[in-house]
Amino acid sequence: MSNGNLVEQLFSGNFEFVDLGQPLNEDTLILNLPEPFKNTPGFSKEKISEYDEDGPAWAWNTFSCGEHVGSHFDAPIHWVTGKDGISVADIPANDLFGEAIVIDLAAECAENPDRLLEVDDILAFEKEHGKIPARSWVAMKTGWAQYAQDGEKFFNVGEDGMPHTPGPSVDAVIFLAEERDILGFCTETVGTDAGIAATFEPMFPCHNIMHGKGKYGLTQLNNLDKLPPRGAVIIASPLKITGGTGSPVRPLAIVPK
Ligand code: MN
């Protein structure tokens, strides 16, 4: 295919471009770890100038935030199991593109916020849509994006003090990493693991196992409901922070109409 054909096809009207990012601002909800762990700062922004005496014709700001704030990318070195792996800056360009595999459990998650993605869900998906290809982004569609601006619903902390939000089971993570060799796991929630995943063995399996195998995570996504079960392409490119363990990202999807 010539370059001309690529551009022609991409902008032919046969594809829709979907923004999978959530807004990034002072209200962006962030993970809260219990004592004695240190927490990440959220997003903040400070004006340098705004068409004023500090810069008469221009506006610009300084921003600061943790690497794992808002819609963001988890690199392998984010977890101790992946400490010999790569940082966001070292992710090869090929890995910034992958097919979106969207497993829709939104209706069930609305009924049961602790709903886990199980191997049986994956096999049921494959029966209908074919085998999940290697190096794809597997997304668990939970409906949680609608709560991204509502901390109470987004974290859904129970009487036990634990967040109750959906995520993958240990077996599902092992299956996707080892049997399907995926690029990484995507969620609409604050992290790639279920709210109660601190109680799993191993704890936080999506971090422990995925990153240990050199795989990635994408969190706090928006608009997964605009993607088909298969056939869309996700472009997720973190900032090229040298040695960075993660980065805010505005993932995009190219969706065939
Ligand atoms: Mn993270």
Residues whose N, C-alpha, C, O or C-beta is under 5 A from the ligand:
A	BS01	MN	H68 D74 G246
